[in-house]
Amino acid sequence: MARNLTILTAAELDIIEAYDWYEGRELGLGAEFLRCIDASLNLIQRHPNTYQIVHETYRRATIRRFPYVVFYEFNEQEIIIYAVFHCSQDPEKWRSRLQ
């Protein structure tokens, strides 16, 4: 069953901010970051149960090559992406976003 993938505005802003940061460090690195995000989102969409629950009903997927994680939850119809955070950020920041 194909579930709709919804990326909340706050998560989109997380991705844009990280893209800008990486692209500012090295031309093309931001694009590589986006490719890794896309790969992670595709895996989440195909196999949403793959990643463990880390807070209430929210799951955390790691991004290959980059120190970022995607926080999401899902039901039979939809997968909702709430945040894309750097692993060094304060856990209270992502917990507050998930409430």
Summary of the structure (lengths in Angstrom):
residues: 99
radius of gyration: 13.1
end to end distance: 27.5
largest distance: 39.9
contacts: 270
relative contact order: 0.20
helix: 45%
strand: 28%
